[in-house]
Amino acid sequence: MYGITEVPALFLATTIVEFRMRNEATVATKSQVVQWLRDGLVPSDLDDFIESLAGRAIGSLCGQKLMVKTEARKYRLTDSQ
């Protein structure tokens, strides 16, 4: 049986953030994103710091037009009006 043995940290982070926003929060701050990643990932398994990964996840979701900045340090998914 063959499968994926390693998933990129950014993929996991963006998946966690999108899931949590769809299920728990229409608007989130970077601090909330950091906490979600701390809750869902094992920091010792990551090459990046959680804070850096949170910023990269937000940037990735914004770049994909899945998330937008609503005001200073607040973000929402584009389909949650």
Buried (B, 14 or more C-beta within 10 A) or exposed (E): EEEEEEEEBBEBBBEBBBEBBEEEBEEBBBEBBBBBBEEBBEEEEBEBEBBEBBBBBBEBBBEEEBBEEEEEEEBBBEEEE
